[in-house]
Amino acid sequence: MNPNLNAGLSFNVSQPLLRNRGYYINHLNLIMAKSRYRAADFTLKSNLLQMVASAENAYWDVIQARENLHVAESAQKLAEETLKLSQKELELGALSPLDIYNPEQQLATANLGVSQAQFSLAQTEYALRRQIGADLDPDIRKLPIILTETVDTPVVALEMDSEKEVEIALRTRPDLKAALQNLDIDDQSLQSAHNEILPSLSLTGSYQTQGIGGVVNPYTNPIPGGLGDALSQMFGFGFPVYSFGLNLQLPIRNHAAVADMADALVQKKRDALTVRTTQQQIRLNILNAVSNLESSKKSLELAKAAADFAAKYLDAENQKYTLGIDQMQFVLQAQNTLTQAQSSVVQAQVGLRRNLLNLYTQTGELLDQRGIIVQ
């Protein structure tokens, strides 16, 4: 009996030549994961942009309700002054008892307007608290809402170029970026599907080296040496064996891979149509937003002019009534005209700010304009 020790070391190399060939294919899953992450990031920014726009619209609802309350209170003050004047005239006998009902009715209507404006303001404040998450905590919801923004026309709203705004939107809108990123994902899916259709052809190579050693036995012709000799021969690479070959796997029909390829092509066409539709809708929305902004500026200009004329009209009616050449009903009518004109100014001012907000939302600049950074 002559026990011996065999040692062997082998290296095997396989290089794909068709399927799974190249750095890009082997890292495609990682590349697609990064692309999906970027698409999700753009979607998050788009959702955040819409959330900020919704919160600002709720804010301007409160602003408009507050300004309407101021207008109603001004009308109430005018009605009170008119009623006091009429009561003095009634006491002096300069006014018929039947004519006192007109200023009393005017004051009652003004009181109703103030009450309605107060309730409207409270409702818009409730909605704003919900938007900012200050509606559930009992301590926080008791805090007053202090509005710092005014309805004055911002300087930035004076001049807008629709084509420049369209270019900004096509460059900035996060939802469009997400749609374009989906096209990249579709291209990567096509590469993956095309790779699965290819036959599997690999170049293989191997290198082997062996060593043998034995244990000394005095009764037989021994194989000299032991484990040390076996390892020495193996790592000495004295008995190498080389081999090379090609390994080809060619499926007769690969229906699953063909179906995946067809799905990837259809998805890319669908996403390409989505990108085009989004671009067209963005352009239309920008043109409408700029047009609405210009219309708001013109409406505000005309509303201010109408309010100025209404104030002059009321002043003229007061003077004519003081001179005794006019009746009280014309003064009350002038007061109503002034109140309506002031309400129109408030509506035009808030409308201008809303349309500017809408333009920033449509161009995708709202987050940058508000200093919001998403990381």
C-alpha positions, 0 to 999 in steps of 0.5 A: 500500500502506497498512499499518495496525495493529488493536488490541483488548481484550475482557472476557468474563464468565460466571455460572452460574445452575443448575449450579456456581452459588454459593460452596458448590458451587465450594468443595465439593471443598475442603470435602470434603477438610477433612471427610475430614481430620477423619474421618481424624483421629478414626479415628487417635485411635480407633486410638491409644485402642485401642493404649493400652488394649492396652498397659495390659492388657499392663501389668496382666498383668505386675502380676497375674503379679507379685502372684501370684508374691508370693502363691506365695512367701508360701505357700512361706515358710509351707510351709518354716516348717511343714516345719521345725517338723514336722522338729523334732517328728519329731526329738523323737518328737512326730510320726509318721514317716508324718506328715512327708510331708504338709508335705514334699508341701506344700512341693513344691507351693509350690515348683511354684507359685513356679516356675510364677509365675516363668515366667508373670511372664517371659512377661507381661514379654515381651508388655509389652516387645513392646507398648512396642517394647522387644523388638528392641534387645538393650541395651534388652530386657536392662533390668529392667521396673520397675512403678510402679502398684499394685493398690490401688483408685483413688478415682475408681473409687468412684462411677460414674453409668452415664447420665453415662458414656453422655453422656460417651461419646456426646460423646467417642468418636472412632469416633462422631465419625468416623461423624458426620463421614462423614454430613457427607461424605455430605451434601456428596456429595449436593450434588455429585451434585445439582449434576451433574444440573442443566442448565448455564445461564449468563449471559454478557456481553462488552465489547470496545473496538478501535483502529486506526492506520496508517503514513504512506505518501506514495503513498496516502491514509494512515491517520494515526498508528501503534501509539500511535494504535491503543493510544490508541483502544483504551484510550480505550474510544471504540468499545465493543461490548457483548453479553449472552446465555444459554448453555443445555446440557440433556443428554437423559439423564445416566445417570452423574449419576443413578447418582452421586446414587443411590449418594450416597443409599444411602451416606448411609442406610448411614452413618446406620445405622452411626451409630445402631448405634454409638450403641446399641453404645456405650450397651450397652458403657457399661452393661456396663462400669459394671456390671462395675466395680461387680461388681469392687468388690463382689468385691474387698470380699468377697475381702478379707473372705475373705482376712482370715477365712482368715488368722484360720482359719490362726492358729486352726489353728496355735494348736490344733496347738500345743496338741495338739488338732489335726492337721497336715493341718488346718494345711496345709489352712488354709494352702491356703485362705489362699493361694487367698484371697490369689490371689482378692484379687489377681485382684479387684484387677487385675480392678477396674483392668482394668474401670476401664480398659475404662470409660475406653476405652468412654467415649473418655476414656482419652487424656485420662486419660493426658495424651495429646494428638493434634495 
